[in-house]
């Protein structure tokens, strides 16, 4: 359904989930894409490295796409570009730092010369044309510099998209959220506010990023030897604070980890990271300094197994071995799902003698997202007719709806929508008018689509109970089992006292031969018989239900 | 090493881990066991239901064991009894509620008539004989009634073991921690304090359990329809508060979930749970009441997949289907590692329309463990010469050591020990003098020892990359591959374009036949060749490294 003076809004990702942010605004002739992010797998997706949104919807509408407008340079907003930009090949609009990060990513897949990347500066207050729509970026504070939201003028009215934001009153780059533009939008009249909601559980206001710098000052001053700071590669503001505090205390700083080094290089080249006292040194030179003269910034604050911090904790890093004068700062909060691996690393570091400072005991991390009071303040500033929370799980959407209700919005003006819901913004109302299928693409290493949901479910099942493979050679002409059935197992013991394996093999052979005697049988029937005989033996003996994999080799008499 | 006037202390579990608490105090002729708990698996132990300590050390010393002294009725302190008590068959000493819970567990494995269970009342200040040692229990407040610590008089001096404790000033059962006895111990002179430390990360004091009741009052008063409270089956004090608040607001209470119903029955029989207004009703009767007249208490607050709350959230519970007048209170904090499953359930409940109240947004849970100030207060009360933290991961042990250092203890008087470390308490010093091997036993369903660490590691590997099975029938006499090799896969796609499966089968056959032509070959060499040919094909085509399971069927010519 598409009516004049209306606009359709569809979330291909980032709705009722945290990750792979991408949504679409669409009129009859024009389409804009906001963000192009990836997601990370949960525990039901073992072996998967990243999860991508399905952009089939965009591919079908390629001719309508006026641009991909990026809010900021985090993976969950730009990470799908290297994998899927080729499917749409639309121009990409971004701020300077974000563009630098995108270029870096596209270079790795040799697409940096193919993309049409258009840099805008939000301080110029540009009005970017997108067919029947126009896009006005405005600065927001977040945990990466050069982050913006968008005011999107559509035939159905003005839509304000906050993207990821907080109202940091003292941002490290001294560039606060652009209140003036938000107020100007309010004066023009805002039809719909699309708001970040992921930190709605927290009351009050999110602390300023500068609080982390204050903690660094205290911890650095007391550290007797080396300092190792683990944080997100994209947290440029935090890296800046490490550089500043280290400089003021006479320490040098070295970075370890590829993504971190890439981001630092890009941010330095573009002027988003400054090193006035030349404290940044190469890691090789750092080791020549006295231990109380050095800070290492490393990757792996989320417990990623191949990152630097994990390797240090596992005593598997060739440059850094922990000893009892080391201070390690894990300058991040564990993202839900990562707690076990993060705490395992913290425990290992303590065990090796380090003093470890982490978010449960010190202010070494603050969120980049608005807490309750800031979400209310955004509504108060923008004064939208309708609100629609995004960038959250169902609980965040529901709590944001509660918050809007307290501010006087009724259920016709609060829109809790799901993935793929098509929200039509008419001049007089906003409602869900359709639903499109949304999918996800699993990436393992560099391969897309090598696994699907069914295979992932098989992987999980095997990891719970193990697998028994039973191979039988059968001569169909002679109606005989040839040789001995062979049994192999993974992740499950079949070498236990009861039932004896030989007994099971004999039973299996007898059962199959009886079946073959009765005439022609299908491969499927033979496989099913192998499954049932094996399963019942294993269950009787061990009360376990491992997966059974039958393999039938059809052999003919050797002549 | 065993000297006169010394005593050995060994942690068979519960040290540098949270779970399976069990330790041993031992003189030349006598041995006492403190607690007999189980642990829960972490994500590296898929398919495992519970983890038990290895009690081989106790079995070898069965004749010396004077008793198993239990501090309280939580699974991590009593849960190994049904599985492993038969290995030691020593008398069990416990308070009345704890004894009731133990009897319930032992009945399930038909051992309730075998055990020699001796009930003590801490209010009588008994002095329990244990050979050369005596045990004096003292009340502590925790998240289950009738919890105690022990003062243990040994030839090397008085040892005070706090067990799990907090200083709840207003416990729901009105039985506070026994300050007088702790002070009396201090006057007698305490050689060593063995202290809980798991909540050391939190500053200040842990809130009283009564705070949860206050939240219940507010939430119950506002709930328009049914209320569903999920909590731990052992949290008798919380169940009492649900009953009290429900009663005062004219609601009835029904319990769902076997472990919860068992505990409620035992606690009621023994007088630890009172229902003066007869609000407890059978679940079948509850459904006949108006929705605003009922509270359900259910199991599954940790996201356990088979428990009631999970089944409700999955729309898989035959009695309760969520609708938008329901209020669900998840009255627990996710234990580290359970966050993902707990939040998934909360999201599903919100999605189905319920109002969900959980620990991130309301005071519906308080810890049963002492925070920093309480841990300091315990040291101040007991005035021990030496301190030794237990019931924590390495980070908790290290932070407790920091706390003790701040109170003036030096490193010779703070003992951070590991699992299996033998700590000898001499009259003049305390030190680690030996280490014994400690193990763990994995339980799947009702089977012990069906999996070992290696099998668990195979399960995890397959869940990451999948498994390819390649079966080949070989006639060794003829030196030939018989029939077609068969290939099957689980959790990985081998049906992709490249390389074609047929091509791989041909290459495999050729490679094996070349090998066979060269003379007699071992089964192992054939299997290795299957592995290497398959692995290299799969890697070349897909850059994946699934596990390869070769199966060789030796067949003879059919005559």
Interface residues (C-beta under 8 A of the other chain):
Chain A: X16 X42 X43 X46 X47 X201 X336 X337 X339 X340 X343 X346 X347 X348 X350 X351 X356 X358 X360 X361 X393 X394 X395 X397 X398 X399 X444 X445 X446 X447 X450 X451 X452 X455 X456 X458 X459 X460 X462 X463 X464 X465 X466 X467 X469 X471 X472 X473 X475 X478 X480 X482 X483 X484 X485 X486 X488 X490 X491 X492 X493 X496 X542 X543 X544 X547 X549 X551 X552 X553 X554 X555 X556 X557 X558
Chain B: X16 X42 X43 X46 X47 X201 X336 X337 X339 X340 X343 X346 X347 X348 X350 X351 X356 X360 X361 X393 X394 X395 X397 X398 X399 X444 X445 X446 X447 X450 X451 X452 X455 X456 X458 X459 X460 X462 X463 X464 X465 X466 X467 X469 X471 X472 X473 X475 X478 X480 X482 X483 X484 X485 X486 X488 X490 X491 X492 X493 X496 X542 X543 X544 X547 X549 X551 X552 X553 X554 X555 X556 X557 X558
